[in-house]
Amino acid sequence: MEQHWWRRATLATVAGSATLMMTALCLDAGAASARAQSAAQGPLPLPTLLPLPSPSPPGSPPPIEPPKVTLPPLKPPPVKPPTPPPATASPTAPPATTPPTGGTPPQVGVPGPGSSGSMVDPGSAPALIASDPGADLYPQPPVDAAGTPQARQVAALGDVQHRIQYLENTLARTRADLAKVRRVPDPVLHLLTTLTAGGDADAASPLTVAEAADVDDTPTGRAVALSGAITSGQAELVRRRQEETRLRQEIDRRVRAAPAVAAPARTVATVGRGRLGRPLAGRLTSRFGTRFDPYYKVWQLHAGVDLAAPTGTPILAAADGRVSRVGWYGGYGNYTCIAHGRADGQRLSTCYGHQSRLLVSPGQRVRAGQVIGLVGSTGASTGPHLHFEVRLGGRPVDPLPWL
C-alpha cells in the first residue's frame, strides 16, 4: 500500500516537472519569434500630432497709460525754538576808575582767577627751544609798523637780539652734542694716533689726518663737524653783538635828545636826567638783552630790567598815562602796561611784571608816581622783584637810558 502511494507521488512530480519545462520552451519560442518579426519590420512609427490653431484676437487693445497722480508739496513740520534759560544776574564790574582792592594774591607761577594768557611749563621749555632756538617763551604784544627811520632802527634791534638768542641756544646745543661725541671711543682716531706717533716733528697731527680721511660716519668725523659749526657760530655771534651795541647806542642817543614825557613826581626816585620816573628804589639785578633765563634754563631775550624789592613794595607809574593792559600774561605773571603817548615818533609804553597785586583797571588814567601795584613773584620768577620794560611801538628797548 505504501509503495503504491509512493509511485503515484513520483509520477505526479515527474508530470509536473515536464509540464513546467514545456511551458518555458513555448514562452521562449514565442519571444524569439516576436523579436524576429520586430527586427524584420523595424520600429513602429509614432503618431503625428497636428498643431492646434491659436485663436487670433479681432483687434490689438490700445496701450494702457498709468494714471497721473499729483502729490501736494511737502511742508517741513514746524520747529519750536528752544526756550532760553532764565538769565542770571552777573556781578557788576567795578568802574574803570576804581582799583580792585580785594582778593588773594596768586601763588608763584600759578594764574589767578579770571586770568588770561598761557604760561610755558619749565619742563617743556628745552623741547620748544630745541625745535626753534629763537622761540619766545614770554608772550609779546603786537607791534606797530616800522614806518619811520627811528622805528626801523628799533625793529632792526629786535631782529638782531632774536638772532643772538637763536645763536646762543644753537651753540649751547652744539656744545652739548660735541661733549657727548667726545665721550665715545673711536678706533679710527686710536689707529691714526698710533700711526703718527713716533714720526718726525713735522708729521701731521691725528686731527689733520682725520679731516683729510673719509671719517664722516665716525665719532671723530662728527666731532670735527661740530667743532667747525661752533667756530662759525661764535664768529657770527661776535658780529651780531657788535651790531646790537651800535643800534642801542644810536637809539639811546636819540632818547636823550627827546623831550620829557611827563615830569616825575617828587616821590619817585630819579636817576640822572632821564625822561621817566623810576618805578621803585630797588637794586638792579638783571639788565636788558639776551641772557640765560634763570627760570627756563635756556637763552632768552630779557625785554626789560629787574629791580629787586621785598614782596608788597609799592610800584609807581613811571609817567602819566592810561592803563592799556592789566592781568595775567603768561610768564610775566600779573602784568600791567601803561600808554604814555608818543616819544621819538613812536608809541611809548611802560610795563610792570611779576606783581603780587594789581591796583589799577583797564582804561584807567594814572599820574606819574601813582601806586599801580605791589611787588611779587608771580609767573616765571625765581624771587620777589619788579620786571620793568620800556617799549617803543610795542618793541622793547633798554629802560636804563629812560630813567
Summary of the structure (lengths in Angstrom):
residues: 403
radius of gyration: 53.6
end to end distance: 172.9
largest distance: 180.3
contacts: 1068
relative contact order: 0.13
helix: 35%
strand: 17%
